[in-house]
């Protein structure tokens, strides 16, 4: 295949942002150019227009690679969900004009358009980082015997979860609980996808039990994300062998979750987090409320406008920085380096969440006396550090680091199945979410350490054999 990966090819990714900047005087036009621009970036990257997609596996069998899963979830959530907030600014509820009397807030429109341009720039930089460091096929240094994969995945699921509980009980090491708990879920789900076509009944039954256990934990977590991810990941793993079934079952299931989850989670938090009911009873109450909620339209529209997207909070940061609060420059990176040190070695270390919330309070996003947690997203921290230049630099690094780690995992663990689908997706799931600098740097650093520990253990047991 002829290679044509010159740097000039990446400039096409920035075309929507450039056009949106030209139409800056017209906020509505500028917003929609930037918003549609992300769909353009998805098209040119996922069809291989900028750089050919990896051809070492069928497309359906490599969906967990960063160019697909990380880009679609991270950039899709960051860039595409703001449409409902923008429509509400224009006086719409869904597609119906409800505000025909009150004047439209032009300042709010201009700020939303500005933030959407930042999203578009961030998406282009992120995609550039992914593509520039996407080098497949990866040279494999080790391999695992194929006939042992199904049992190995199940064993990983059964071992990693109890080990995660041990870390949960050790002061200062709770972060490893989240890593290994996520790894257990991914390995169990992947083991189920392996066991079904192989018709391994014992493995299938154990994996189904593990999946139900994990799904129950997601339902009683009080958050929408783990519920959606548990269904989405299973669908992706099953898709290569059951394309038609997954399309018929899982696509409507994801849509249904977006319809019912706002009411379910709202009801669950109200009863469980207040102490009115235990998690089991609260879950049942919330399920009934979601299924019988007559005000679901109102609940879902509020969720779509204010909770699905974080653009409203972004506009508050842009309004306050740098007009009232100067850019943070390297301060957030210094705090991120502090966060990497485990509390077990530094008992008096400042609480990471408190450090993050200081910039939230300073920007006036939430009141200091409230109990609300509204931590800035990764792109917001990039903006708060160096403005538009920070967005370009840090989002490029975000994509580059994610892709480099995924390639390293495939090199160490014998390819896509263990490297990307298991280790990268299990330990580095935080790349899907785009949290604050401190959380991202801390989690990625220690997940990388954990990856090497697992590699050394598997080498010592001769599970991974040299090629």
C-alpha positions as semicolon CSV with decimal commas, in nm:
position;residue;x (nm);y (nm);z (nm)
1;X;0,000;0,000;0,000
2;X;0,129;0,345;-0,091
3;X;0,200;0,555;0,215
4;X;0,093;0,917;0,211
5;X;0,112;1,036;0,567
6;X;0,265;1,381;0,508
7;X;0,197;1,639;0,777
8;X;-0,011;1,843;0,531
9;X;-0,279;1,571;0,529
10;X;-0,357;1,648;0,892
11;X;-0,445;2,009;0,809
12;X;-0,783;1,890;0,678
13;X;-0,877;1,808;1,038
14;X;-0,853;2,178;1,125
15;X;-1,063;2,298;0,830
16;X;-1,393;2,308;1,029
17;X;-1,231;2,506;1,310
18;X;-1,084;2,753;1,059
19;X;-1,422;2,800;0,889
20;X;-1,595;2,845;1,225
21;X;-1,342;3,115;1,314
22;X;-1,419;3,299;0,987
23;X;-1,790;3,306;1,077
24;X;-1,725;3,416;1,437
25;X;-1,938;3,735;1,398
26;X;-2,242;3,509;1,343
27;X;-2,258;3,286;1,657
28;X;-2,529;3,054;1,525
29;X;-2,350;2,990;1,195
30;X;-2,014;2,957;1,369
31;X;-2,155;2,713;1,625
32;X;-2,310;2,482;1,366
33;X;-1,996;2,482;1,150
34;X;-1,790;2,380;1,453
35;X;-2,049;2,126;1,571
36;X;-2,085;1,964;1,230
37;X;-1,707;1,987;1,200
38;X;-1,665;1,711;1,456
39;X;-1,879;1,480;1,244
40;X;-1,653;1,571;0,951
41;X;-1,347;1,477;1,162
42;X;-1,511;1,146;1,252
43;X;-1,576;1,080;0,883
44;X;-1,224;1,153;0,754
45;X;-1,054;0,962;1,037
46;X;-1,283;0,658;1,056
47;X;-1,282;0,608;0,680
48;X;-0,904;0,631;0,653
49;X;-0,904;0,951;0,446
50;X;-0,627;1,113;0,651
51;X;-0,433;0,796;0,733
52;X;-0,521;0,437;0,639
53;X;-0,687;0,240;0,917
54;X;-0,508;-0,068;1,056
55;X;-0,554;-0,364;0,822
56;X;-0,413;-0,640;1,040
57;X;-0,767;-0,721;1,158
58;X;-1,122;-0,685;1,025
59;X;-1,282;-0,353;1,115
60;X;-1,537;-0,521;1,344
61;X;-1,255;-0,697;1,531
62;X;-1,057;-0,386;1,627
63;X;-1,323;-0,151;1,763
64;X;-1,149;-0,119;2,101
65;X;-0,849;0,054;1,947
66;X;-0,822;0,425;2,037
67;X;-0,909;0,556;1,691
68;X;-1,252;0,395;1,733
69;X;-1,369;0,353;2,093
70;X;-1,172;0,633;2,261
71;X;-1,240;0,884;1,986
72;X;-1,609;0,803;1,957
73;X;-1,678;0,816;2,331
74;X;-1,435;1,090;2,438
75;X;-1,466;1,324;2,140
76;X;-1,830;1,234;2,075
77;X;-1,929;1,324;2,430
78;X;-1,708;1,633;2,436
79;X;-1,804;1,779;2,098
80;X;-2,144;1,651;1,990
81;X;-2,367;1,661;2,299
82;X;-2,383;2,042;2,324
83;X;-2,652;2,070;2,056
84;X;-2,936;2,045;2,309
85;X;-2,795;2,327;2,522
86;X;-2,754;2,545;2,214
87;X;-3,109;2,470;2,098
88;X;-3,236;2,570;2,444
89;X;-3,054;2,903;2,409
90;X;-3,240;2,954;2,082
91;X;-3,569;2,893;2,265
92;X;-3,630;2,533;2,160
93;X;-3,738;2,227;2,355
94;X;-3,653;1,927;2,141
95;X;-3,750;2,061;1,796
96;X;-4,039;2,282;1,910
97;X;-3,998;2,657;1,953
98;X;-4,119;2,734;2,307
99;X;-3,958;3,072;2,368
100;X;-4,104;3,306;2,109
101;X;-4,162;3,600;2,345
102;X;-3,839;3,642;2,543
103;X;-3,535;3,784;2,368
104;X;-3,248;3,545;2,296
105;X;-2,939;3,601;2,510
106;X;-2,683;3,697;2,246
107;X;-2,392;3,689;2,493
108;X;-2,478;3,332;2,592
109;X;-2,499;3,236;2,223
110;X;-2,159;3,390;2,151
111;X;-2,000;3,211;2,448
112;X;-2,151;2,876;2,348
113;X;-2,026;2,921;1,991
114;X;-1,679;3,010;2,122
115;X;-1,670;2,696;2,339
116;X;-1,789;2,482;2,048
117;X;-1,502;2,619;1,839
118;X;-1,268;2,514;2,121
119;X;-1,428;2,168;2,115
120;X;-1,371;2,145;1,740
121;X;-1,008;2,255;1,777
122;X;-0,959;2,004;2,058
123;X;-1,111;1,723;1,852
124;X;-0,882;1,803;1,558
125;X;-0,573;1,808;1,785
126;X;-0,678;1,487;1,961
127;X;-0,736;1,308;1,630
128;X;-0,399;1,432;1,505
129;X;-0,226;1,279;1,807
130;X;-0,406;0,949;1,756
131;X;-0,327;0,925;1,386
132;X;0,036;1,036;1,405
133;X;0,115;0,768;1,664
134;X;-0,108;0,498;1,512
135;X;0,147;0,247;1,382
136;X;0,001;-0,094;1,300
137;X;0,070;-0,377;1,278
138;X;0,259;-0,367;1,606
139;X;0,572;-0,579;1,624
140;X;0,483;-0,847;1,881
141;X;0,756;-0,953;2,120
142;X;0,544;-1,213;2,301
143;X;0,242;-1,429;2,235
144;X;-0,020;-1,640;2,414
145;X;-0,138;-1,974;2,281
146;X;-0,481;-1,917;2,123
147;X;-0,641;-2,224;2,279
148;X;-0,561;-2,085;2,624
149;X;-0,710;-1,740;2,571
150;X;-1,065;-1,814;2,685
151;X;-0,955;-1,969;3,015
152;X;-0,691;-1,700;3,068
153;X;-0,949;-1,422;3,031
154;X;-1,181;-1,592;3,279
155;X;-0,893;-1,641;3,522
156;X;-0,802;-1,273;3,494
157;X;-1,159;-1,177;3,581
158;X;-1,172;-1,410;3,881
159;X;-0,835;-1,295;4,019
160;X;-0,840;-0,919;3,955
161;X;-1,166;-0,848;4,139
162;X;-1,073;-0,994;4,481
163;X;-0,727;-0,836;4,449
164;X;-0,898;-0,502;4,385
165;X;-1,090;-0,541;4,712
166;X;-0,760;-0,584;4,896
167;X;-0,637;-0,249;4,762
168;X;-0,967;-0,090;4,860
169;X;-0,894;-0,175;5,223
170;X;-0,537;-0,040;5,221
171;X;-0,530;0,333;5,307
172;X;-0,386;0,543;5,028
173;X;-0,403;0,271;4,761
174;X;-0,772;0,283;4,674
175;X;-0,694;0,403;4,320
176;X;-0,570;0,052;4,236
177;X;-0,914;-0,080;4,332
178;X;-1,072;0,113;4,043
179;X;-0,806;-0,007;3,797
180;X;-0,838;-0,374;3,885
181;X;-1,215;-0,360;3,922
182;X;-1,240;-0,221;3,569
183;X;-0,995;-0,485;3,448
184;X;-1,210;-0,756;3,606
185;X;-1,519;-0,627;3,429
186;X;-1,347;-0,604;3,089
187;X;-1,184;-0,948;3,121
188;X;-1,511;-1,109;3,234
189;X;-1,705;-0,952;2,949
190;X;-1,437;-1,047;2,696
191;X;-1,431;-1,402;2,837
192;X;-1,808;-1,422;2,786
193;X;-1,768;-1,312;2,423
194;X;-1,506;-1,588;2,377
195;X;-1,702;-1,859;2,559
196;X;-2,029;-1,821;2,364
197;X;-1,904;-1,911;2,013
198;X;-1,678;-2,182;2,158
199;X;-1,984;-2,325;2,338
200;X;-1,786;-2,370;2,659
201;X;-2,079;-2,415;2,898
202;X;-1,892;-2,387;3,233
203;X;-1,708;-2,075;3,118
204;X;-2,027;-1,925;2,979
205;X;-2,222;-1,977;3,301
206;X;-1,945;-1,829;3,516
207;X;-1,906;-1,533;3,281
208;X;-2,281;-1,466;3,275
209;X;-2,281;-1,466;3,656
210;X;-1,987;-1,222;3,658
211;X;-2,158;-0,996;3,406
212;X;-2,483;-0,990;3,605
213;X;-2,284;-0,908;3,919
214;X;-2,105;-0,621;3,745
215;X;-2,427;-0,492;3,590
216;X;-2,594;-0,493;3,931
217;X;-2,303;-0,291;4,072
218;X;-2,347;-0,046;3,785
219;X;-2,720;-0,016;3,853
220;X;-2,660;0,059;4,220
221;X;-2,370;0,300;4,163
222;X;-2,593;0,603;4,120
223;X;-2,423;0,696;3,793
224;X;-2,532;0,659;3,430
225;X;-2,190;0,598;3,277
226;X;-2,112;0,247;3,416
227;X;-2,456;0,121;3,314
228;X;-2,415;0,241;2,955
229;X;-2,055;0,117;2,933
230;X;-2,145;-0,230;3,062
231;X;-2,397;-0,273;2,779
232;X;-2,182;-0,102;2,516
233;X;-1,868;-0,308;2,585
234;X;-2,055;-0,639;2,573
235;X;-2,206;-0,539;2,239
236;X;-1,865;-0,446;2,095
237;X;-1,706;-0,773;2,208
238;X;-1,993;-0,982;2,068
239;X;-2,019;-0,788;1,742
240;X;-1,751;-0,975;1,537
241;X;-1,933;-1,309;1,582
242;X;-2,295;-1,190;1,613
243;X;-2,324;-0,880;1,392
244;X;-2,695;-0,904;1,315
245;X;-2,800;-0,992;1,672
246;X;-2,592;-0,712;1,823
247;X;-2,733;-0,458;1,578
248;X;-3,092;-0,565;1,648
249;X;-3,058;-0,593;2,027
250;X;-2,785;-0,361;2,151
251;X;-2,850;-0,048;1,943
252;X;-3,212;-0,017;2,068
253;X;-3,088;-0,105;2,419
254;X;-2,843;0,188;2,421
255;X;-3,117;0,423;2,296
256;X;-3,355;0,296;2,564
257;X;-3,091;0,357;2,832
258;X;-3,058;0,722;2,729
259;X;-3,437;0,757;2,751
260;X;-3,490;0,592;3,091
261;X;-3,162;0,649;3,277
262;X;-3,213;1,016;3,369
263;X;-3,532;0,934;3,562
264;X;-3,383;0,614;3,707
265;X;-3,062;0,774;3,833
266;X;-3,244;1,080;3,967
267;X;-3,484;0,865;4,167
268;X;-3,208;0,629;4,288
269;X;-2,993;0,914;4,418
270;X;-3,286;1,076;4,591
271;X;-3,372;0,763;4,791
272;X;-3,037;0,580;4,827
273;X;-2,800;0,872;4,883
274;X;-3,033;1,035;5,134
275;X;-3,045;0,713;5,337
276;X;-3,419;0,662;5,291
277;X;-3,371;0,315;5,141
278;X;-3,091;0,063;5,093
279;X;-2,940;0,015;4,747
280;X;-3,163;-0,283;4,655
281;X;-3,488;-0,110;4,748
282;X;-3,376;0,219;4,598
283;X;-3,293;0,043;4,271
284;X;-3,639;-0,114;4,253
285;X;-3,808;0,214;4,340
286;X;-3,602;0,398;4,079
287;X;-3,681;0,136;3,814
288;X;-4,054;0,173;3,879
289;X;-4,020;0,552;3,869
290;X;-3,835;0,541;3,536
291;X;-4,087;0,307;3,375
292;X;-4,392;0,497;3,502
293;X;-4,262;0,854;3,494
294;X;-4,529;1,075;3,337
295;X;-4,288;1,370;3,334
296;X;-4,014;1,180;3,151
297;X;-4,004;1,433;2,866
298;X;-3,933;1,714;3,108
299;X;-3,676;1,506;3,295
300;X;-3,497;1,397;2,978
301;X;-3,490;1,744;2,823
302;X;-3,333;1,885;3,138
303;X;-3,080;1,602;3,131
304;X;-2,999;1,659;2,764
305;X;-2,955;2,035;2,811
306;X;-2,768;2,058;3,140
307;X;-2,628;1,714;3,227
308;X;-2,545;1,536;2,902
309;X;-2,310;1,813;2,791
310;X;-2,066;2,019;2,998
311;X;-2,070;2,321;2,767
312;X;-2,263;2,540;3,011
313;X;-1,987;2,499;3,270
314;X;-1,726;2,557;2,999
315;X;-1,886;2,893;2,915
316;X;-1,851;2,999;3,279
317;X;-1,480;2,922;3,277
318;X;-1,433;3,109;2,949
319;X;-1,627;3,406;3,088
320;X;-1,403;3,428;3,395
321;X;-1,063;3,339;3,243
322;X;-0,862;3,539;3,161
323;X;-1,092;3,839;3,224
324;X;-1,112;3,795;3,603
325;X;-0,874;3,505;3,669
326;X;-0,541;3,470;3,493
327;X;-0,443;3,152;3,310
328;X;-0,300;2,889;3,544
329;X;-0,004;2,813;3,316
330;X;0,196;2,525;3,475
331;X;0,013;2,520;3,811
332;X;-0,227;2,239;3,713
333;X;0,063;2,028;3,588
334;X;0,243;2,077;3,919
335;X;-0,070;1,969;4,105
336;X;-0,096;1,666;3,875
337;X;0,260;1,565;3,966
338;X;0,166;1,591;4,334
339;X;-0,140;1,372;4,275
340;X;0,081;1,090;4,141
341;X;0,242;1,036;4,483
342;X;0,036;0,774;4,673
343;X;-0,104;0,901;5,001
344;X;0,048;0,601;5,178
345;X;0,390;0,762;5,114
346;X;0,269;1,120;5,177
347;X;-0,007;1,116;5,441
348;X;-0,032;1,497;5,452
349;X;-0,067;1,530;5,075
350;X;-0,337;1,786;4,981
351;X;-0,667;1,627;4,885
352;X;-0,674;1,617;4,505
353;X;-1,046;1,692;4,479
354;X;-1,003;1,998;4,703
355;X;-0,728;2,131;4,476
356;X;-0,948;2,081;4,171
357;X;-1,254;2,240;4,330
358;X;-1,060;2,559;4,407
359;X;-1,062;2,657;4,040
360;X;-1,428;2,561;4,021
361;X;-1,513;2,796;4,308
362;X;-1,287;3,075;4,178
363;X;-1,463;3,068;3,840
364;X;-1,804;3,086;4,010
365;X;-1,921;2,760;3,854
366;X;-2,064;2,645;4,189
367;X;-2,096;2,809;4,530
368;X;-1,836;2,726;4,795
369;X;-2,111;2,642;5,044
370;X;-2,283;2,392;4,815
371;X;-2,225;2,016;4,819
372;X;-2,215;1,996;4,440
373;X;-1,906;1,852;4,271
374;X;-1,845;2,005;3,928
375;X;-1,487;1,921;3,836
376;X;-1,365;2,065;3,503
377;X;-1,318;1,840;3,201
378;X;-0,976;1,782;3,044
379;X;-1,035;2,037;2,767
380;X;-1,139;2,296;3,025
381;X;-0,815;2,245;3,219
382;X;-0,625;2,275;2,890
383;X;-0,797;2,609;2,826
384;X;-0,744;2,730;3,183
385;X;-0,372;2,657;3,149
386;X;-0,283;2,835;2,825
387;X;-0,604;2,924;2,640
388;X;-0,654;2,802;2,282
389;X;-0,285;2,709;2,256
390;X;-0,328;2,488;2,563
391;X;-0,623;2,311;2,400
392;X;-0,418;2,235;2,090
393;X;-0,110;2,114;2,282
394;X;-0,277;1,909;2,556
395;X;-0,543;1,749;2,335
396;X;-0,273;1,647;2,085
397;X;-0,074;1,491;2,372
398;X;-0,392;1,322;2,499
399;X;-0,437;1,140;2,168
400;X;-0,066;1,069;2,127
401;X;-0,027;0,919;2,475
402;X;-0,344;0,707;2,447
403;X;-0,236;0,566;2,112
404;X;0,124;0,505;2,222
405;X;0,011;0,312;2,530
406;X;-0,230;0,102;2,323
407;X;0,051;0,010;2,081
408;X;0,284;-0,071;2,371
409;X;0,019;-0,296;2,525
410;X;-0,017;-0,490;2,199
411;X;0,362;-0,524;2,178
412;X;0,389;-0,664;2,533
413;X;0,078;-0,882;2,543
414;X;0,090;-1,048;2,204
415;X;-0,155;-0,843;2,002
416;X;-0,502;-0,693;2,002
417;X;-0,699;-0,931;2,227
418;X;-0,485;-0,912;2,540
419;X;-0,308;-0,587;2,458
420;X;-0,585;-0,350;2,351
421;X;-0,917;-0,523;2,427
422;X;-0,810;-0,636;2,776
423;X;-0,517;-0,437;2,918
424;X;-0,565;-0,100;2,749
425;X;-0,945;-0,102;2,778
426;X;-0,935;-0,238;3,131
427;X;-0,662;-0,025;3,288
428;X;-0,685;0,293;3,080
429;X;-1,059;0,339;3,056
430;X;-1,011;0,688;3,197
431;X;-0,911;0,796;2,843
432;X;-1,276;0,751;2,750
433;X;-1,386;1,011;3,003
434;X;-1,154;1,313;2,984
435;X;-1,146;1,411;3,352
436;X;-0,942;1,687;3,518
437;X;-0,565;1,698;3,473
438;X;-0,489;1,565;3,821
439;X;-0,712;1,259;3,782
440;X;-0,593;1,182;3,428
441;X;-0,220;1,208;3,503
442;X;-0,246;1,008;3,828
443;X;-0,459;0,731;3,678
444;X;-0,256;0,695;3,357
445;X;0,076;0,690;3,542
446;X;-0,022;0,418;3,787
447;X;-0,216;0,221;3,526
448;X;0,102;0,214;3,320
449;X;0,290;0,079;3,623
450;X;0,016;-0,180;3,678
451;X;0,039;-0,285;3,312
452;X;0,410;-0,360;3,353
453;X;0,350;-0,548;3,679
454;X;0,092;-0,770;3,507
455;X;0,332;-0,821;3,217
456;X;0,613;-0,928;3,451
457;X;0,381;-1,169;3,636
458;X;0,260;-1,327;3,312
459;X;0,619;-1,362;3,189
460;X;0,728;-1,521;3,518
461;X;0,445;-1,777;3,486
462;X;0,540;-1,837;3,121
463;X;0,191;-1,737;3,010
464;X;0,350;-1,489;2,772
465;X;0,607;-1,664;2,555
466;X;0,870;-1,496;2,342
467;X;0,794;-1,489;1,972
